[in-house]
Amino acid sequence: MKSNLRFILDKLDLARVNAFKNIVTYKNRDFNLPNEIPENVALRKPTKQSSTAQSDFPSFKAVDGLTHTISHTDLNASPYLWVDLEIIYNIIRIEIINRADYGNRLHDLDITIGPGLDHMSMCAHFIGPGNDGEYLVFQCREWYKDGRFVKMTIIKGPEYLQLAEVKVFGYPTFE
């Protein structure tokens, strides 16, 4: 069993290396293959949401590293929250931890990524509805996507957007 697992892991590592080689070729730039696991590059980064429900639920609570705090908008037609990663990253995946109660409010969520808020493209869509405290993992349709901003928008409102935590995993692009 252990040798089979090692074989599978070796194949996964080879696939990851090959994927990075394809990225390098496609982007036509120097890129050193990172040896470390991608880190949460959204932790404690600047955020903004469409509105704030009371003063207890500001947007920065979505990236504070704590899952018992939440960001929470007022009832909006298209509530959103964005994170400014401050530099452009090769974004590998986005993880969202849903609020511990009223989880069904998370539905019809577009996750977009881009170099600026005026130039965003679709990464993933969550139909939902979510469950209380659900841990959601999204990978963009491409293997990775370059971006500085990550935005979550409920496109079928009116609704509240309330998130316990948003994590964005990636590597700096060194551009």
N, C-alpha and C positions, 0 to 999 in steps of 0.2 A: 504494500500500500504506500509506504513512504517513498519508494523509488518512482511509483506512478505519479505521486504528487509532485515530486521534484521535476519529472519530465514535463508535466503540465505547466509548472511555474517557469521552467526554462523556455517553453514555447511562448508563454505570455511575455516574458522578458524580451525574447527575440521579436515578437510582434510589436512591442512597445518601441524597441530600437529601430525596427524597420519603419514604423510610423513616423518616428522623429526624423529618420533619413529622408522620407518622402516630404516632410514639412520643409526640411532644409533645402531640398532640391526645388520644391515648388516656390518657396519664398526667395530662393537665390540669394542667400546671405549666410554669413558665418554664424553658427549656433553651436555652442558646446552642449552636448547631451548632459542634462543634469543628473547627478548621481543620487540626489535626495528625492524624497517623496514631495509632491507639490504641497505647499502650505496654504493655509487660509489667508488670502491676501486682503480680505475685506475687514478683518478684525480691527475695530476702533478707527475705521476710516470715515470720512465725512459722508453724511446721508441727508436726504430730504424726502418728505412724504407730502402727498397732496393736501393734507390737513392733519390736525392732531386732536384726537378725542381727549379732552381734559389736558391738564399739564403733566399727568402721570405717565403718559404713553408717547414720548417723543421718538423720532425716527432712529436716533442713535442706539436705542435699546435693541434694535435688530442686529447690531454688530458688536455688542458689548461682551460677547463671550459667555453670557449667562442665559440659560434656557428658562429660568423662572421669571424673567422680565419680558415685556412685550412692547412692540411698537403698535400703534393703533390709530387709524384714521377715523374721521367722522364719516357719516354716511355720504358717499359721493357717487356720481354717475360712473366714473372710471378711476377709482382710487389707485394710487401708485406709491411706490417707494423706490428710490434709487440710491446706489452706493457709488461714490467716486473713489476709485482705487488709486488715484493720484498719478499713476503712470500706466502705460499700456502693458498688459500682460497677455500671454498665451493662456487663455482660460480653458481649463480642461473640464471642469464640472461645477455646478452650483448645487448646494444643499440647503434646504429650507426645513426648519423645524416649526411645525404648525403650533398654534396656541393650544394650551392644555384643555380649554373648554371652548365651545362655539366653533369647533374645527370645521364644521360644514360650511362656514362662510367663505372658506378658501375654495374657489372654483373659477373656471374660465380665466386662468392666469396666464398672461403672456410674459415670458422672460426674454428680454432683449439685451443686446450687448453692442457697444460701439465706442468709437474714439471720442465722441461728443454726444451730448443729449439731442442734438439736431441731426445726428447721423447714426441711428440705431438699426440693427437688423435682428430678426427673430433667431433665438437660440432654441427655445422649447415652449411648449404649451401644455398646461395642466387643465384637463377638463374638470376633474373633481367630481363630487365635492370631497374635500379633505376630511380626515378624521381627527379627533381630539389628540393633540400631542404627536401627530404623525411626522415621521422623518422622511422627507422626500429628497431624492437625488436625481438631478437632471444633467444629461450630457447633451451638448449642442448637436445638431444634425450632422455637422462636420466633426472631425476628430477633435478639433480645438477651434477657438475663435479668438481673434485679437480684440482687445477692448480695454478701455479705461473706465467706462460706466456700465453698470449692470442695473437694469430696471425691471421691476415686477409690477404689472398692471392687471387689475381685474377688468376685463373688457365687457362684461355683462352685468352692469349695475342697475340700479343703485345698490351699493354694498359697502361693507367695512373691510379694510385690509388690515389684518392683525397678525403679526409674525413674531414668534419667540426668538428666532435666530436665522440669519442668512449667512452662509459661508460660501466663499468663492475660492476655488482652488486653481492655481496656475503658476506659471513661471514668468519672470520679467523677460521682455523681448530684447532688451539691450539695443534698442534703435536710437 
